[in-house]
Amino acid sequence: MNSEEFRKAAHSAVDEIIDYFDTVQDRRVVSNVEPGYLRKLLPPGPPVEGERWGDIQKDIEAKIMPGLTHWQSPNFMAFYPANTTYPSMLGELYSAAFTAPAFNWLCSPAVTELETIVLDWLAQLLHLPDCFLSEGKGGGVIQGSASETIVTVMVAARERYLSQSCEGLEGKEKEEKLCCIRGRLIALGSEQSHSSTAKAALITGVRYKSIPTRMEDDLALTGNDVRIALVECAREGLEPFYLTTTLGTTGTCATDHFYEIAEVFRNANISTRIWVHVDAAYAGAALILDEYRHIANHFAAFDSFNMNMHKWLLTNFDASCLYVRTRAHLTSALSITPSYLRNPFSDSGLVTDYRDWQIPLGRRFRALKIWFVLRTYGVNGLKAHIWRHIVMGEKFAAWVREREDLWQIVTPPAFALTVITIALPGQLKCTLPDGMTEPRVTEGVANSNTLPSTNEENRDRTNALTKTIYESINAGGEIFLTSSVVKGIYSIRVVSANEKADEGHLRSAFEILVNTAEMVLSKSKADI
């Protein structure tokens, strides 16, 4: 393909992408193909002779589109969002044109320097403490995902802990102590933490402890929970070296009690520092709003923070932004410099080599798309985007409360997510400990004054009915939702945080939920 052929093909591809975005809401959200569908449509090997672009492009609609789940559809209300926008796509296009592995500054100075600059911009936008800025001892780096980030910081946490534990020792004495400590290392996370923390522990070769949470605390990890876990570890002869805390848990978008957790570690009699990471993959985007900026004040006591631009902040996957308070802890754990990577600029210590901030060597020019998005939308545009979805989420929760004959809210709605389960006639409700009578917002969470009944006699029935409703809705294909099990309660998660989504789409989803619930309940009564 020469330059003129590329020009023509690119114009055609862009036109098709625009048409796709303009009509995506009309497509079935979830693909309904059977496993292995694509192998039946493609030849057993590549063509011997090259094909024309026009023939290749036809297969996008004919063969690829049927197997896509449309995350950009306003009717996609599952998992958490994975937004993309035109400015972000343009960043990817330029990145592809400028392709370089960019493992050190010399590979392409602009790749490294723009990443440092835009991540400082983002840190300020998120109201992160100054200790996470590159001007001091900290700084940011773009990773592939929040899961990759957790593996990376857990490696750094392990090496820092081992180094501090063996400080002053040399030779055989140091080796023996290292071997002894390694077998006792344990990483901590709450039972609501993303599974990536347990997976990171598996990868780094350490044990993992899941700390229980309670409905009374809205499933948040509290300071007392951490204190108890530390005592249990000490009693079992284990040495905690790492903890994941969460702003916006996957199941219910709970917010851990950061101040309490920070106080526990400030007052704990621990000779070796435990690394505390804040996983804010989705909900961290809300920190750009003044209403939630106070949450970030507590992060100065912690070692690292991560949020994904590719979830709620209009930037396509992958753009996971990791911040560390002390970058030397990352580089000392991950830096290996063979002779073929040495150069005067790196040796001078005056430049950043991001290969030492991550597990892979090479990296893409991901800062471009973040730069394009920040400049195109501006601070006010990004704030409006996040706030609109939070308001929509509060409206959805209000609609649910108006139909308490059908639905119950399982945990307090937060950051545009509402978690619901079916309500049976006469089902009991439990007042929260503080006796609230009106919904209110605290730490990004709109608190409800009721919790689903824990009556075990009804639990199996409500779980079965909720599952049937959920499966019926997704089978219909008009909208896409995901389910979760919260303390034994089968629940449906509804989150509308897509740029194309508006109140009308969310209202339609609510009506589908109501209509399906009424149909399933009616059939259930008829079967009794």
C-alpha positions as CSV (number, residue, x, y, z in Angstrom):
1,M,0.0,0.0,0.0
2,N,1.6,3.3,-1.1
3,S,0.8,6.7,0.3
4,E,-2.0,7.5,-2.1
5,E,-3.6,4.1,-1.5
6,F,-3.3,4.7,2.2
7,R,-4.9,8.1,1.9
8,K,-7.9,6.6,0.2
9,A,-8.1,3.6,2.6
10,A,-7.8,5.9,5.6
11,H,-10.6,8.2,4.4
12,S,-12.8,5.1,3.8
13,A,-11.9,3.7,7.3
14,V,-12.6,7.0,9.1
15,D,-16.0,7.3,7.3
16,E,-16.9,3.8,8.4
17,I,-15.8,4.5,12.0
18,I,-17.9,7.6,12.1
19,D,-20.9,5.8,10.6
20,Y,-20.4,3.1,13.3
21,F,-20.4,5.6,16.1
22,D,-23.5,7.4,14.7
23,T,-25.5,4.2,14.6
24,V,-24.0,2.1,17.4
25,Q,-27.1,2.6,19.6
26,D,-29.2,0.7,16.9
27,R,-27.1,-2.4,17.2
28,R,-27.7,-5.3,19.5
29,V,-25.4,-4.6,22.5
30,V,-24.1,-8.1,23.1
31,S,-22.9,-10.4,20.4
32,N,-25.0,-13.6,20.1
33,V,-22.6,-15.6,17.9
34,E,-21.6,-19.1,18.9
35,P,-18.0,-19.9,20.1
36,G,-15.8,-20.6,17.1
37,Y,-18.0,-18.7,14.7
38,L,-15.1,-16.8,13.1
39,R,-13.0,-19.8,12.2
40,K,-15.9,-21.0,10.0
41,L,-15.9,-17.7,8.1
42,L,-12.1,-17.3,7.5
43,P,-9.9,-19.4,5.3
44,P,-7.4,-21.8,6.9
45,G,-4.4,-19.6,6.1
46,P,-3.4,-16.2,4.8
47,P,-3.8,-15.4,1.1
48,V,-0.8,-16.2,-1.2
49,E,-1.2,-12.9,-3.0
50,G,-2.1,-9.6,-1.3
51,E,-5.7,-8.4,-1.4
52,R,-7.2,-5.0,-2.1
53,W,-8.2,-2.8,0.8
54,G,-11.7,-2.6,-0.4
55,D,-12.1,-6.4,-0.1
56,I,-10.5,-6.4,3.3
57,Q,-12.7,-3.6,4.6
58,K,-15.9,-5.4,3.6
59,D,-15.0,-8.2,6.1
60,I,-15.2,-5.7,9.0
61,E,-19.0,-5.5,8.8
62,A,-19.5,-9.0,7.4
63,K,-17.3,-11.0,9.7
64,I,-16.0,-8.9,12.6
65,M,-19.1,-6.8,13.6
66,P,-21.2,-9.9,14.4
67,G,-18.7,-10.9,17.0
68,L,-18.4,-7.6,18.8
69,T,-20.0,-6.5,22.0
70,H,-20.6,-2.7,21.6
71,W,-19.0,-1.0,24.6
72,Q,-19.6,2.4,23.1
73,S,-23.4,1.9,22.9
74,P,-25.4,4.0,25.3
75,N,-27.3,0.8,26.1
76,F,-24.1,-0.8,27.5
77,M,-24.5,-0.6,31.2
78,A,-22.4,-3.5,32.3
79,F,-19.1,-3.9,34.2
80,Y,-17.7,-0.4,34.1
81,P,-17.4,1.8,31.0
82,A,-14.5,1.6,28.5
83,N,-14.9,4.9,26.7
84,T,-13.2,6.1,23.6
85,T,-13.6,9.4,21.7
86,Y,-12.4,10.9,18.4
87,P,-9.5,12.8,20.0
88,S,-8.3,9.7,21.6
89,M,-8.5,7.7,18.4
90,L,-6.4,10.4,16.6
91,G,-3.8,10.0,19.3
92,E,-3.7,6.3,18.5
93,L,-3.3,7.0,14.8
94,Y,-0.3,9.3,15.4
95,S,1.2,6.8,17.9
96,A,1.0,4.1,15.2
97,A,2.7,6.4,12.7
98,F,5.5,7.2,15.1
99,T,5.9,3.6,16.3
100,A,8.9,3.1,18.6
101,P,9.4,0.8,21.5
102,A,10.4,3.9,23.6
103,F,12.1,1.9,26.4
104,N,14.4,4.9,27.2
105,W,14.5,8.6,26.7
106,L,16.9,8.4,23.8
107,C,14.5,6.2,21.8
108,S,12.2,9.3,21.3
109,P,12.6,12.1,23.9
110,A,9.1,13.4,23.1
111,V,7.5,10.1,24.1
112,T,9.1,10.2,27.6
113,E,8.8,13.9,28.2
114,L,5.1,14.2,27.1
115,E,4.2,11.3,29.4
116,T,5.8,13.0,32.4
117,I,4.1,16.3,31.6
118,V,0.5,15.0,30.9
119,L,0.6,12.8,34.0
120,D,1.6,15.8,36.1
121,W,-1.4,17.6,34.5
122,L,-3.7,14.7,35.4
123,A,-2.4,14.5,39.0
124,Q,-3.3,18.1,39.5
125,L,-6.7,17.6,37.8
126,L,-7.3,14.7,40.2
127,H,-6.3,16.8,43.2
128,L,-3.6,14.3,44.2
129,P,-1.1,15.4,46.9
130,D,2.1,17.0,45.5
131,C,4.2,14.0,46.6
132,F,2.9,12.2,43.5
133,L,4.3,14.9,41.1
134,S,7.4,14.4,39.1
135,E,9.0,17.6,40.4
136,G,9.6,15.8,43.7
137,K,10.5,12.2,44.5
138,G,7.4,10.8,43.0
139,G,5.8,10.8,39.6
140,G,3.5,9.0,37.2
141,V,3.8,6.4,34.5
142,I,1.3,4.9,32.0
143,Q,0.6,1.2,32.4
144,G,-1.5,-1.2,30.4
145,S,-4.2,-1.9,33.1
146,A,-4.9,-1.6,36.8
147,S,-4.0,-5.3,37.1
148,E,-0.6,-4.7,35.5
149,T,-0.1,-1.8,37.9
150,I,-0.8,-3.9,41.0
151,V,1.7,-6.6,39.9
152,T,4.3,-3.8,39.3
153,V,3.8,-2.1,42.7
154,M,3.6,-5.4,44.5
155,V,7.1,-6.3,43.1
156,A,8.4,-3.0,44.3
157,A,6.7,-3.4,47.7
158,R,8.3,-6.9,48.1
159,E,11.8,-5.7,47.2
160,R,11.5,-2.6,49.5
161,Y,10.3,-4.7,52.4
162,L,13.1,-7.3,51.9
163,S,15.7,-4.5,51.6
164,Q,14.6,-2.8,54.7
165,S,14.4,-6.0,56.7
166,C,18.0,-7.0,55.8
167,E,19.5,-3.5,56.1
168,G,23.0,-3.7,57.5
169,L,23.4,-7.4,56.7
170,E,25.9,-8.8,54.2
171,G,26.8,-12.1,52.6
172,K,25.5,-15.4,54.0
173,E,23.7,-13.8,56.9
174,K,21.7,-11.6,54.5
175,E,20.9,-14.5,52.2
176,E,19.7,-16.7,55.1
177,K,17.4,-13.9,56.4
178,L,16.1,-13.2,52.9
179,C,15.1,-16.8,52.5
180,C,13.5,-16.9,55.9
181,I,11.4,-13.7,55.3
182,R,10.3,-14.6,51.8
183,G,8.4,-17.6,53.1
184,R,6.5,-15.5,55.5
185,L,5.5,-12.6,53.2
186,I,1.8,-12.0,52.8
187,A,-0.1,-9.4,50.7
188,L,-3.4,-8.0,52.0
189,G,-6.6,-6.8,50.3
190,S,-10.3,-6.7,51.3
191,E,-12.7,-9.3,50.1
192,Q,-14.1,-6.6,47.8
193,S,-10.7,-5.9,46.2
194,H,-10.4,-6.7,42.6
195,S,-9.1,-10.2,41.9
196,S,-5.9,-8.7,40.4
197,T,-4.5,-8.4,43.9
198,A,-4.8,-12.1,44.5
199,K,-3.4,-12.8,41.1
200,A,-0.4,-10.4,41.7
201,A,0.4,-12.3,44.9
202,L,0.4,-15.5,42.9
203,I,2.7,-14.0,40.3
204,T,5.1,-12.5,42.9
205,G,5.2,-15.8,44.9
206,V,3.7,-14.6,48.2
207,R,0.7,-15.5,50.2
208,Y,-2.5,-13.5,50.1
209,K,-5.1,-12.7,52.8
210,S,-8.6,-11.5,52.0
211,I,-9.9,-9.2,54.8
212,P,-13.7,-9.6,55.4
213,T,-16.0,-6.5,55.1
214,R,-19.5,-5.9,56.4
215,M,-22.8,-4.6,55.0
216,E,-22.9,-2.3,58.1
217,D,-19.8,-0.5,56.6
218,D,-21.2,-0.6,53.1
219,L,-18.6,-3.2,52.3
220,A,-15.8,-0.7,52.8
221,L,-12.5,-1.7,54.3
222,T,-12.2,0.1,57.7
223,G,-9.2,0.9,59.9
224,N,-10.4,-1.7,62.4
225,D,-10.5,-4.4,59.7
226,V,-6.9,-3.7,58.9
227,R,-5.9,-3.6,62.5
228,I,-7.4,-7.0,63.1
229,A,-5.8,-8.5,60.0
230,L,-2.4,-7.2,61.2
231,V,-2.9,-8.9,64.6
232,E,-3.9,-12.2,62.9
233,C,-0.9,-12.1,60.7
234,A,1.4,-11.5,63.6
235,R,-0.2,-14.4,65.5
236,E,0.4,-16.7,62.5
237,G,4.0,-15.6,62.1
238,L,3.4,-13.9,58.8
239,E,4.8,-10.6,57.6
240,P,2.4,-8.3,55.7
241,F,4.3,-6.1,53.2
242,Y,1.5,-4.8,50.9
243,L,-2.1,-3.7,51.1
244,T,-4.6,-2.8,48.3
245,T,-7.2,-0.2,49.3
246,T,-9.9,0.7,46.9
247,L,-11.8,3.8,45.8
248,G,-14.8,2.2,43.9
249,T,-14.8,-1.5,44.4
250,T,-15.7,-3.6,41.4
251,G,-18.9,-5.2,42.8
252,T,-20.5,-2.2,44.5
253,C,-18.2,0.8,44.1
254,A,-17.5,1.0,47.8
255,T,-15.0,3.5,49.1
256,D,-12.6,2.3,51.8
257,H,-12.0,4.3,54.9
258,F,-8.7,5.9,53.9
259,Y,-8.2,8.1,56.9
260,E,-8.8,5.3,59.4
261,I,-6.4,3.0,57.4
262,A,-3.7,5.7,57.3
263,E,-4.1,6.2,61.1
264,V,-3.7,2.4,61.7
265,F,-0.3,2.4,60.0
266,R,0.8,5.7,61.6
267,N,0.2,4.2,65.0
268,A,1.2,0.6,64.3
269,N,4.4,-0.8,65.9
270,I,5.8,-2.0,62.6
271,S,9.6,-1.7,62.0
272,T,9.3,-2.3,58.3
273,R,6.9,-0.2,56.2
274,I,3.9,-1.8,54.5
275,W,3.2,-0.6,51.0
276,V,-0.3,0.8,50.7
277,H,-1.8,1.1,47.2
278,V,-5.0,2.9,46.2
279,D,-6.8,1.1,43.4
280,A,-9.1,3.8,41.9
281,A,-9.4,2.3,38.4
282,Y,-12.9,3.5,37.7
283,A,-14.1,5.9,40.4
284,G,-10.8,7.8,40.6
285,A,-12.0,9.8,37.7
286,A,-14.5,11.5,40.0
287,L,-11.7,13.1,41.9
288,I,-11.6,15.8,39.3
289,L,-14.8,17.2,40.8
290,D,-14.6,19.6,43.7
291,E,-17.3,17.6,45.5
292,Y,-14.9,14.7,45.9
293,R,-11.5,16.2,46.0
294,H,-11.3,15.8,49.8
295,I,-11.0,12.1,49.3
296,A,-7.5,12.5,47.7
297,N,-6.2,14.4,50.8
298,H,-5.7,11.1,52.6
299,F,-3.5,9.6,49.8
300,A,-0.3,11.4,50.9
301,A,0.0,8.7,53.6
302,F,0.1,5.9,50.9
303,D,2.7,4.7,48.5
304,S,0.9,4.5,45.1
305,F,-2.3,5.5,43.4
306,N,-3.8,4.2,40.1
307,M,-6.8,5.3,37.9
308,N,-7.7,4.3,34.4
309,M,-8.3,7.1,31.9
310,H,-9.6,4.3,29.7
311,K,-12.7,3.7,31.8
312,W,-14.5,7.0,32.5
313,L,-12.3,9.7,31.2
314,L,-12.9,9.5,27.4
315,T,-9.6,7.8,26.5
316,N,-9.5,4.5,24.7
317,F,-7.8,1.4,26.2
318,D,-5.1,1.2,27.3
319,A,-4.3,4.2,29.5
320,S,-3.8,3.1,33.1
321,C,-2.1,5.9,35.1
322,L,0.0,4.9,38.1
323,Y,1.5,7.4,40.5
324,V,4.1,6.6,43.1
325,R,5.3,8.7,46.0
326,T,8.9,7.6,45.7
327,R,9.9,6.6,42.2
328,A,13.2,5.2,43.5
329,H,11.3,2.3,45.0
330,L,10.1,1.3,41.5
331,T,13.4,1.8,39.7
332,S,15.5,0.0,42.3
333,A,13.2,-3.0,42.1
334,L,12.8,-3.1,38.3
335,S,16.0,-1.6,36.8
336,I,18.4,-3.9,34.9
337,T,20.8,-2.2,32.5
338,P,22.7,-4.5,30.1
339,S,25.4,-2.9,28.0
340,Y,23.2,-2.6,24.9
341,L,20.8,-0.3,26.8
342,R,23.5,2.0,28.2
343,N,23.8,5.6,26.8
344,P,25.2,8.9,28.0
345,F,21.7,10.4,28.8
346,S,20.6,7.5,30.9
347,D,23.9,7.2,32.6
348,S,23.8,10.9,33.5
349,G,20.7,10.4,35.6
350,L,19.1,13.5,34.1
351,V,16.4,11.7,32.1
352,T,13.6,9.3,32.9
353,D,13.7,5.8,31.4
354,Y,10.2,4.4,31.9
355,R,11.4,0.9,31.2
356,D,12.5,1.0,34.9
357,W,8.9,1.8,36.0
358,Q,7.3,-1.2,34.5
359,I,7.6,-5.0,33.9
360,P,7.9,-4.9,30.0
361,L,10.8,-3.3,28.3
362,G,9.1,-1.6,25.4
363,R,6.2,0.8,25.5
364,R,3.9,2.7,23.2
365,F,3.3,6.4,22.8
366,R,0.2,6.4,24.9
367,A,0.6,10.0,26.3
368,L,-0.5,11.4,22.9
369,K,-4.1,10.3,23.3
370,I,-4.2,11.6,26.9
371,W,-2.8,14.9,25.7
372,F,-5.3,15.1,22.9
373,V,-8.3,14.4,25.2
374,L,-7.2,16.8,27.9
375,R,-6.7,19.6,25.4
376,T,-9.9,18.9,23.4
377,Y,-12.3,18.7,26.4
378,G,-10.5,20.9,28.8
379,V,-11.0,20.7,32.6
380,N,-14.5,22.0,32.5
381,G,-15.6,19.5,29.7
382,L,-14.2,16.5,31.7
383,K,-15.9,17.7,34.9
384,A,-19.2,18.1,33.1
385,H,-18.9,14.6,31.6
386,I,-18.3,13.0,35.0
387,W,-20.9,15.0,36.9
388,R,-23.6,14.3,34.3
389,H,-23.3,10.6,34.9
390,I,-23.3,10.9,38.7
391,V,-26.5,12.9,38.4
392,M,-28.0,10.3,36.1
393,G,-27.0,7.6,38.6
394,E,-28.8,9.4,41.4
395,K,-31.9,9.7,39.3
396,F,-31.8,6.0,38.5
397,A,-31.6,5.2,42.3
398,A,-34.6,7.5,42.9
399,W,-36.6,5.6,40.3
400,V,-35.7,2.3,42.0
401,R,-36.9,3.7,45.4
402,E,-40.2,4.7,43.8
403,R,-40.7,1.0,42.9
404,E,-39.9,-0.6,46.3
405,D,-42.7,-3.1,45.5
406,L,-40.4,-4.6,42.9
407,W,-36.8,-3.6,43.7
408,Q,-34.4,-3.1,46.6
409,I,-31.1,-1.3,46.6
410,V,-28.4,-3.7,47.9
411,T,-25.7,-1.2,48.7
412,P,-25.6,2.6,48.7
413,P,-25.5,3.9,45.1
414,A,-22.1,5.4,44.3
415,F,-20.3,7.0,41.3
416,A,-23.2,6.3,38.9
417,L,-23.5,2.6,39.9
418,T,-26.6,1.2,41.5
419,V,-26.8,-2.4,42.7
420,I,-30.3,-3.9,43.0
421,T,-32.1,-7.1,43.8
422,I,-35.7,-8.1,43.5
423,A,-38.1,-7.4,46.4
424,L,-40.8,-9.8,47.5
425,P,-44.1,-8.5,48.9
426,G,-43.8,-8.0,52.6
427,Q,-40.0,-8.5,52.6
428,L,-38.4,-7.0,55.7
429,K,-36.0,-4.0,55.6
430,C,-33.3,-3.2,58.1
431,T,-32.5,0.3,59.3
432,L,-28.9,1.4,59.0
433,P,-27.0,1.9,62.3
434,D,-27.1,5.7,62.1
435,G,-30.8,5.8,61.7
436,M,-30.8,7.8,58.4
437,T,-34.2,8.6,57.0
438,E,-33.1,10.5,53.9
439,P,-30.5,9.6,51.2
440,R,-27.3,11.6,51.5
441,V,-23.9,11.8,49.8
442,T,-20.7,11.0,51.6
443,E,-17.3,10.2,50.0
444,G,-19.1,9.9,46.6
445,V,-21.7,7.5,48.0
446,A,-25.5,8.2,48.2
447,N,-26.6,6.3,51.3
448,S,-29.9,4.5,51.4
449,N,-31.7,4.1,54.7
450,T,-32.6,0.4,54.0
451,L,-30.8,-2.8,53.3
452,P,-32.2,-6.0,51.8
453,S,-33.7,-8.4,54.2
454,T,-31.4,-11.1,55.4
455,N,-34.3,-13.5,55.9
456,E,-32.7,-16.8,54.7
457,E,-36.2,-18.2,54.0
458,N,-36.6,-15.6,51.2
459,R,-33.0,-15.4,50.1
460,D,-33.0,-18.4,47.7
461,R,-36.2,-17.3,46.1
462,T,-35.1,-13.7,45.6
463,N,-31.8,-14.8,44.2
464,A,-33.4,-17.2,41.7
465,L,-35.9,-14.5,40.6
466,T,-33.2,-11.8,40.3
467,K,-31.0,-14.2,38.2
468,T,-33.9,-15.1,35.9
469,I,-34.7,-11.4,35.4
470,Y,-31.1,-10.6,34.7
471,E,-30.7,-13.4,32.2
472,S,-33.9,-12.6,30.5
473,I,-32.9,-8.9,30.0
474,N,-29.5,-9.8,28.5
475,A,-31.0,-12.4,26.3
476,G,-33.3,-9.7,24.9
477,G,-30.3,-7.8,23.7
478,E,-31.8,-4.3,24.1
479,I,-29.4,-3.4,27.0
480,F,-26.4,-5.2,28.6
481,L,-26.1,-5.5,32.4
482,T,-23.8,-7.5,34.7
483,S,-24.6,-9.3,37.9
484,S,-22.8,-9.8,41.1
485,V,-23.3,-11.7,44.4
486,V,-23.0,-9.4,47.4
487,K,-22.8,-11.2,50.7
488,G,-25.0,-13.9,49.3
489,I,-27.4,-11.6,47.6
490,Y,-27.7,-12.1,43.8
491,S,-27.7,-8.6,42.4
492,I,-27.9,-6.7,39.2
493,R,-25.4,-3.8,38.6
494,V,-26.5,-0.8,36.5
495,V,-23.9,1.8,35.6
496,S,-24.4,4.3,32.7
497,A,-21.2,6.2,32.1
498,N,-20.9,6.2,28.4
499,E,-20.4,9.5,26.6
500,K,-23.4,8.8,24.3
501,A,-25.8,7.8,27.2
502,D,-28.4,10.3,28.4
503,E,-31.3,10.1,30.8
504,G,-33.6,8.7,28.1
505,H,-31.4,5.6,27.7
506,L,-31.2,5.1,31.5
507,R,-35.0,5.5,31.8
508,S,-35.5,2.9,29.0
509,A,-33.3,0.5,30.9
510,F,-35.3,1.1,34.1
511,E,-38.5,0.4,32.3
512,I,-37.0,-2.9,30.9
513,L,-36.1,-3.9,34.4
514,V,-39.6,-3.1,35.7
515,N,-41.4,-4.8,32.9
516,T,-39.2,-7.9,33.0
517,A,-39.5,-8.1,36.8
518,E,-43.3,-7.9,36.6
519,M,-43.4,-10.6,34.0
520,V,-41.1,-12.9,35.9
521,L,-42.9,-12.4,39.2
522,S,-46.3,-13.0,37.5
523,K,-45.1,-16.2,36.0
524,S,-43.5,-17.2,39.4
525,K,-46.9,-16.7,41.2
526,A,-48.7,-18.7,38.5
527,D,-46.2,-21.6,39.0
528,I,-46.8,-21.8,42.7
